[in-house]
Amino acid sequence: MDGIKRIRLANLPTKIERLDRLSEQLGKNIYIKRDDQTGTELTGNKIRKLEYCVAEAVANNCDYLITCGGIQSNHCRATAAVAAKLGLGAYLVLRGNEDASVEGNLFFDKMLGAEIKFVTADEYKYQRAEIMEGIKEELEKKGHKGYIIPEGASNGVGSLGYINAMEEILEQEKEMGIKFDAIVVTVGSGGTYSGLYYGNRINNNSATVYGFNITEAKEHFQEVVLKLLKEISQYTGKEIPVAKDEIDIIDGYVGRGYALSRPEEIEFLSYLAKLEGLILDPVYTGKTMYGLVEEIKKGTFDKHENILFIHTGGIFGWAEDQRILLR
């Protein structure tokens, strides 16, 4: 991806480690790539995407980053942190109640100085693009130039960050003397999966990239991924032919819905924390790891030996709704 602008913000490469006790229990070699350790304020997978999105914004002389997400959005917190670090403004459109408890990522959004517009669930679902365009126009009247980043930084330029991550994984395989035949990641907005999928294909790698959707349905994200793969090719100049049924997304683990937890999910996360000293978040990685373990038990991964789980971060997303289930 020579010639594509990038601002280096993440602590890379992130390490890969084996989950020894979980592997022993399941009879599989389960490894985890610690993208939760890309930084502190900038922690998680979103920062890899923002390295490219923000570089494009700066190259276009934009001085405000405008984006959207849920009230506990990891992406919005990371965007606010990047903006503060680079001396830019941040304007966040958050789905939620203005009177919500100021905790977790929302607390950090405010600490980092982001301007916030709270919207209803319906406004977010049907009007968020229009709302962000309206904010951009208002900022222009005040002499600013805004750059709109979609939910999760899941667009063509943002997904480039996970093409790089795939190349990083391939280098780490050589160093470790191992070959991962399955790579597993959460699908929440599609960009991380799309970047990994594209990187896997463009490098002629033999692994299967699996996504676990934690919102919407499998078919929805298959369409999203197809769209993002086309957007990616506009930056790389290399299009890859992909059929919808080649996009391996495993459905069935949305549970009660986005950011809503079931007792069995929280119990599993508590069990895993005690087993491996590993804390996942209840919104994204927790549901995906729960799903992966269940699918291994069902035999879905019988053909795979070395499984790499991408830990995309999200520890700040633990809110009272989830914590209360631990009591």
C-alpha positions as CSV (number, residue, x, y, z in Angstrom):
1,M,0.0,0.0,0.0
2,D,2.8,2.3,-0.9
3,G,1.8,5.9,-1.3
4,I,-1.3,5.7,0.9
5,K,-1.1,8.3,3.7
6,R,-0.9,7.0,7.3
7,I,-0.3,8.6,10.7
8,R,1.3,6.1,13.0
9,L,-0.5,6.2,16.3
10,A,-0.8,2.6,17.5
11,N,1.8,0.6,19.5
12,L,2.7,-2.0,16.9
13,P,3.2,-4.9,16.4
14,T,0.8,-6.2,19.0
15,K,1.9,-9.5,20.5
16,I,0.4,-12.9,19.9
17,E,0.2,-15.3,22.9
18,R,-1.2,-18.8,23.4
19,L,-4.1,-19.4,25.7
20,D,-2.6,-22.5,27.3
21,R,-5.3,-23.6,29.7
22,L,-8.2,-22.8,27.3
23,S,-6.4,-24.7,24.5
24,E,-5.9,-27.7,26.8
25,Q,-9.6,-27.8,27.7
26,L,-10.8,-27.5,24.1
27,G,-8.2,-29.6,22.4
28,K,-7.2,-26.8,20.0
29,N,-4.3,-24.4,19.9
30,I,-6.0,-21.1,20.6
31,Y,-3.9,-17.9,20.3
32,I,-4.8,-14.3,20.8
33,K,-3.5,-11.2,19.1
34,R,-3.5,-8.4,21.7
35,D,-4.9,-5.5,19.7
36,D,-6.3,-4.3,23.0
37,Q,-2.7,-3.2,23.7
38,T,-2.4,-0.8,20.8
39,G,-2.4,2.0,23.4
40,T,-4.3,3.2,26.5
41,E,-6.5,6.1,25.4
42,L,-6.0,4.9,21.9
43,T,-6.6,1.2,22.8
44,G,-8.3,-1.3,20.6
45,N,-8.8,-2.1,16.9
46,K,-10.2,1.3,16.0
47,I,-6.8,3.0,16.2
48,R,-5.4,0.9,13.3
49,K,-8.3,2.2,11.2
50,L,-8.0,5.8,12.4
51,E,-4.3,5.9,11.3
52,Y,-5.6,6.0,7.8
53,C,-8.8,7.9,8.2
54,V,-7.2,10.7,10.1
55,A,-4.2,10.9,7.7
56,E,-6.8,11.5,4.9
57,A,-8.5,14.2,7.1
58,V,-5.2,16.0,7.7
59,A,-4.2,15.7,4.1
60,N,-7.4,17.5,3.2
61,N,-6.8,20.3,5.8
62,C,-9.6,19.2,8.1
63,D,-9.5,20.4,11.7
64,Y,-12.5,18.5,13.1
65,L,-13.3,14.8,13.2
66,I,-17.0,14.0,13.2
67,T,-18.1,10.4,14.0
68,C,-20.8,8.4,15.6
69,G,-21.5,5.4,17.8
70,G,-23.3,4.0,20.8
71,I,-23.0,5.9,24.1
72,Q,-20.1,3.5,25.2
73,S,-18.5,3.5,21.7
74,N,-14.8,2.4,21.8
75,H,-14.4,4.0,18.3
76,C,-15.8,7.4,19.5
77,R,-13.5,7.4,22.5
78,A,-10.5,6.6,20.3
79,T,-11.5,9.3,17.8
80,A,-11.7,11.8,20.7
81,A,-8.3,10.8,21.9
82,V,-6.7,11.0,18.4
83,A,-8.2,14.5,17.9
84,A,-6.8,15.7,21.2
85,K,-3.4,14.2,20.5
86,L,-3.2,15.9,17.1
87,G,-4.8,19.2,18.1
88,L,-8.0,18.7,16.2
89,G,-11.6,19.1,17.3
90,A,-13.9,16.1,17.8
91,Y,-17.7,16.0,17.5
92,L,-19.4,12.8,18.4
93,V,-23.0,11.7,17.6
94,L,-23.9,9.2,20.3
95,R,-26.9,7.0,20.5
96,G,-28.2,7.3,24.0
97,N,-29.7,9.5,26.7
98,E,-28.1,12.7,27.6
99,D,-28.9,11.9,31.3
100,A,-27.0,8.6,31.1
101,S,-24.5,7.9,33.8
102,V,-21.1,9.3,32.9
103,E,-18.9,6.2,33.0
104,G,-16.7,4.2,30.9
105,N,-16.0,5.5,27.4
106,L,-18.5,8.4,27.8
107,F,-16.5,9.7,30.7
108,F,-13.3,9.6,28.6
109,D,-15.1,11.3,25.7
110,K,-15.9,14.2,27.9
111,M,-12.5,14.3,29.6
112,L,-10.8,14.4,26.1
113,G,-12.9,17.5,25.2
114,A,-15.1,16.1,22.6
115,E,-18.3,17.9,21.7
116,I,-21.3,15.5,21.9
117,K,-24.7,15.3,20.3
118,F,-27.0,12.7,21.8
119,V,-29.6,11.1,19.5
120,T,-32.4,8.6,19.9
121,A,-32.1,5.0,18.6
122,D,-34.3,5.8,15.6
123,E,-32.4,9.0,14.8
124,Y,-29.2,7.1,14.9
125,K,-30.5,4.2,12.8
126,Y,-32.1,6.3,10.1
127,Q,-30.6,9.8,10.2
128,R,-27.0,9.6,11.5
129,A,-25.4,10.4,8.2
130,E,-27.7,13.4,7.7
131,I,-27.0,14.5,11.3
132,M,-23.2,14.3,10.8
133,E,-23.5,16.3,7.5
134,G,-25.5,18.9,9.4
135,I,-22.8,19.2,12.1
136,K,-20.2,19.5,9.3
137,E,-22.2,22.4,7.8
138,E,-22.5,24.1,11.1
139,L,-18.8,23.8,11.7
140,E,-18.1,25.3,8.3
141,K,-20.1,28.4,9.2
142,K,-17.7,28.8,12.2
143,G,-14.6,28.6,10.0
144,H,-13.8,24.9,10.5
145,K,-13.5,22.0,8.1
146,G,-14.9,18.7,9.2
147,Y,-14.1,15.2,8.2
148,I,-16.8,12.6,8.7
149,I,-15.7,9.1,9.8
150,P,-18.5,6.5,9.6
151,E,-19.4,4.2,12.5
152,G,-16.4,2.1,13.6
153,A,-14.2,3.8,11.0
154,S,-15.6,1.1,8.7
155,N,-15.0,2.4,5.3
156,G,-12.5,1.6,2.6
157,V,-9.7,3.8,3.9
158,G,-10.2,2.7,7.5
159,S,-10.1,-1.0,6.6
160,L,-6.6,-0.5,5.3
161,G,-5.5,-0.7,8.9
162,Y,-6.4,-4.4,9.0
163,I,-4.8,-5.2,5.8
164,N,-1.6,-4.0,7.6
165,A,-2.6,-6.1,10.6
166,M,-2.9,-9.2,8.4
167,E,0.6,-8.6,7.0
168,E,1.8,-8.2,10.6
169,I,0.3,-11.6,11.4
170,L,2.0,-13.2,8.5
171,E,5.4,-11.9,9.7
172,Q,4.7,-13.0,13.2
173,E,3.9,-16.5,11.9
174,K,7.4,-16.7,10.5
175,E,8.9,-15.5,13.7
176,M,6.9,-18.0,15.8
177,G,7.2,-20.9,13.5
178,I,3.5,-21.5,13.3
179,K,0.7,-21.3,10.7
180,F,-2.8,-20.1,11.7
181,D,-5.4,-21.9,9.7
182,A,-8.3,-19.9,11.2
183,I,-8.5,-16.2,12.2
184,V,-11.5,-15.1,14.3
185,V,-12.8,-11.6,14.8
186,T,-15.8,-9.7,16.0
187,V,-18.1,-8.1,13.3
188,G,-19.7,-5.0,14.7
189,S,-19.5,-2.6,11.7
190,G,-17.5,-4.7,9.2
191,G,-14.3,-2.8,8.7
192,T,-11.9,-5.0,10.7
193,Y,-13.2,-8.2,9.2
194,S,-13.0,-6.7,5.6
195,G,-9.4,-5.6,6.1
196,L,-8.4,-9.0,7.4
197,Y,-10.3,-10.8,4.6
198,Y,-8.8,-8.6,1.9
199,G,-5.3,-8.9,3.4
200,N,-5.7,-12.7,3.6
201,R,-6.8,-13.0,0.0
202,I,-4.3,-10.5,-1.5
203,N,-1.4,-12.3,0.2
204,N,-2.7,-15.7,-1.0
205,N,-2.9,-16.9,2.6
206,S,-4.7,-20.2,3.2
207,A,-6.3,-19.3,6.5
208,T,-10.1,-18.9,6.8
209,V,-11.2,-15.6,8.3
210,Y,-14.3,-16.0,10.5
211,G,-16.4,-13.2,11.8
212,F,-19.0,-13.4,14.6
213,N,-21.6,-10.7,14.3
214,I,-22.7,-9.1,17.5
215,T,-25.5,-7.1,16.0
216,E,-27.8,-7.4,12.9
217,A,-27.7,-10.6,11.0
218,K,-25.1,-12.6,9.0
219,E,-26.6,-11.6,5.7
220,H,-26.5,-7.9,6.5
221,F,-22.8,-8.1,7.2
222,Q,-22.0,-10.2,4.1
223,E,-23.4,-7.3,2.1
224,V,-21.5,-4.8,4.1
225,V,-18.3,-6.7,3.6
226,L,-18.8,-6.9,-0.2
227,K,-19.3,-3.2,-0.3
228,L,-16.2,-2.5,1.8
229,L,-14.0,-4.8,-0.3
230,K,-14.9,-2.7,-3.3
231,E,-14.1,0.5,-1.4
232,I,-10.7,-0.9,-0.3
233,S,-9.8,-1.7,-4.0
234,Q,-10.3,2.0,-4.8
235,Y,-7.3,2.7,-2.6
236,T,-5.2,-0.3,-3.4
237,G,-6.0,-0.5,-7.1
238,K,-6.5,-4.3,-6.7
239,E,-10.0,-5.8,-6.7
240,I,-10.6,-9.3,-5.5
241,P,-13.5,-11.4,-6.8
242,V,-15.6,-12.5,-3.8
243,A,-19.0,-14.3,-3.7
244,K,-21.4,-13.6,-0.9
245,D,-21.2,-17.2,0.4
246,E,-17.4,-17.0,0.7
247,I,-17.7,-14.5,3.5
248,D,-17.6,-16.7,6.6
249,I,-19.7,-15.0,9.3
250,I,-21.1,-17.2,12.1
251,D,-24.5,-16.0,13.3
252,G,-26.3,-16.9,16.5
253,Y,-24.4,-15.0,19.2
254,V,-26.1,-11.6,19.1
255,G,-28.0,-12.7,22.2
256,R,-30.3,-10.1,23.7
257,G,-29.0,-7.5,21.2
258,Y,-26.2,-5.0,20.8
259,A,-24.5,-4.1,24.1
260,L,-27.0,-6.3,26.0
261,S,-25.7,-9.2,27.9
262,R,-27.1,-12.6,29.0
263,P,-26.1,-14.1,32.3
264,E,-24.3,-17.0,30.6
265,E,-22.1,-14.6,28.6
266,I,-21.0,-12.8,31.7
267,E,-20.5,-16.0,33.6
268,F,-18.2,-17.2,30.7
269,L,-16.2,-14.0,30.8
270,S,-15.7,-14.3,34.5
271,Y,-14.6,-17.9,34.0
272,L,-12.2,-16.9,31.3
273,A,-10.7,-14.1,33.4
274,K,-10.0,-16.5,36.2
275,L,-8.7,-19.2,33.8
276,E,-6.3,-17.1,31.7
277,G,-6.1,-13.7,33.5
278,L,-7.8,-12.3,30.3
279,I,-10.5,-9.7,30.5
280,L,-12.7,-9.3,27.4
281,D,-15.5,-6.8,27.0
282,P,-19.2,-7.8,27.1
283,V,-20.2,-6.0,23.9
284,Y,-17.7,-7.3,21.3
285,T,-14.9,-9.7,22.1
286,G,-16.8,-11.4,24.9
287,K,-19.7,-12.5,22.7
288,T,-17.2,-13.6,20.0
289,M,-15.1,-15.6,22.3
290,Y,-18.2,-17.2,23.8
291,G,-19.4,-18.0,20.3
292,L,-16.0,-19.4,19.3
293,V,-15.9,-21.8,22.3
294,E,-19.4,-22.9,21.7
295,E,-18.7,-23.5,18.0
296,I,-15.6,-25.5,18.8
297,K,-17.6,-27.7,21.1
298,K,-20.2,-28.2,18.3
299,G,-17.4,-29.3,15.9
300,T,-17.5,-26.3,13.6
301,F,-13.7,-25.9,13.9
302,D,-12.8,-29.5,13.7
303,K,-10.8,-29.0,10.5
304,H,-8.7,-26.3,12.2
305,E,-5.7,-26.8,14.4
306,N,-4.2,-23.3,15.1
307,I,-6.9,-20.6,15.8
308,L,-6.0,-16.9,16.1
309,F,-8.5,-14.8,18.0
310,I,-8.2,-11.0,17.4
311,H,-8.7,-9.2,20.7
312,T,-10.0,-5.8,19.5
313,G,-10.2,-4.2,22.9
314,G,-13.1,-2.6,24.7
315,I,-12.3,-2.9,28.4
316,F,-13.8,0.6,29.0
317,G,-17.1,-0.7,27.7
318,W,-18.0,-2.5,31.0
319,A,-21.0,-0.6,32.3
320,E,-23.3,-1.1,35.3
321,D,-25.7,-3.2,33.2
322,Q,-23.0,-5.8,32.8
323,R,-21.3,-5.5,36.1
324,I,-24.5,-6.1,38.0
325,L,-24.6,-9.6,36.5
326,L,-21.4,-10.5,38.2
327,R,-22.9,-9.9,41.7
